[in-house]
Amino acid sequence: MLDRAQKLRQPIDKSSKILEIGPSCNPITPKLEGWQSFVVDHATKEDLIEKYKLDSSVNTINIEEVDFVWQRGYLHESLPKSQLGTFDVCIASHVIEHIPDLVGFFISLERILRPEGVVSLAVPDKRFCFDYFKPITTTGELLSAHETERARHSKKTAFDFLAYGVRNGGQHAWGRHPVAELTFLTSLADAKRAFDGQDESDEATPYVDFHAWHFTPASFKLIVLELAVLGIIDFHIAECFAPEGCEFFAVLRTGRPHFASEEALQAQRLALLKGTLMDAREQIAFSADNGGGDNPLMEGLIRRLDEQAVLIRRLDDQTELFRRLDEQAEHLRDIAEVAAWARKMLRPLRAGWLHLLPIRRSVARLRGRI
């Protein structure tokens, strides 16, 4: 069984040129271990050591030399132009949920990577950390942030981050376990103060960090699919590991997915949307495991999700039918192409046959008289 580091390193080897984004004190591919790794972070090594020197949970010895400092603008703009298009892999662990313009971030990765580049991600699963009560992010929200070239988090993000963030038994991240005692991270008044103090209008203002986006495995797959099919990003998910602890892992490769028909695309989107329901069902089930079964509201939620699960199984059967019909249609199109080619090739023979037909009839009549 692969451990956390192995999952993130799974698509690469030590001959790869790697850009690790925001590793801070926990690099996945440390230079000291022989990885051909370059680091991009929001501050220099010296500034990071100063930032964390009083934090007992941080081992500042692990902070490596920062090659590129990214504080504003698009990620690719923080690298020299000579470095663009030269990296085999980009690694980002618990980074993408912080990026104000996530679509712009993926577009930057396209410019940083080689044509066959790989992105290896560790993503917090919102069901098993302090984002527990926050709704999943939609593609529309990401498109809206990109359209405005958002460089700072919105006032809404600042409020929601504090107003709806929770701990489970005092922990900010607890993994796939029943919830114990949920408590708020801070007060409602603190959330309003964050809202009032957040300046989202100017990139020159100091950056204040929040979780802007919230994912489950199915919802993240849907977002990548929709952005790619719309021609906005040039990535597809090559592999997605099952959630472990409070996170899941995804490997993205360059190249957009292709579907034989609109029906096949819509069937896949529906399957992923249904997957988000099943993700929610698992989250609610963990809540029910801790006495939620005595709560009529919880029981009702689980009952409705179980009914949805039955419908999902039926829709999955329909999805499989659409897939088979799509294959049949493709097969028939191939047959039609062969038939058209045969008609074209046989047309001269048919014309010759029609030309000889009167002669053959005359010969037949002469034979009949003899």
ABEGO torsion letter per residue (X at the ends): XBBAAAAAAAABBAABBBBBBGAEABBABBAAAGBBBBBBBABBAAAAAAAAAABAABBAAABBBBABBBABEBAAAABBAAABGABABBBBBGAAAABABAAAAAAAAAAABBAABBBBBBBBBAAABAAAABBBBBAAAAAAAAAAGBABBBAAAAAAAAAABBBBGGBABAEBBBBBBBBBABBAAAAAAAAAABBAABAABBBBBBBABBBBAAAAAAAAAAAAAAGABBBBBABBBBBBEABBBBBBBBEBBBBABAAAAAAAAAAAAAAAAAAAAAAAAAAAAAGAAABAAAAAAAAAAAAAAAAAAAAAAAAAAAAAAAAAAAAAAAAAAAAAAAAAAAAAAAAAAAAAAAAAAAAAAAAAAX
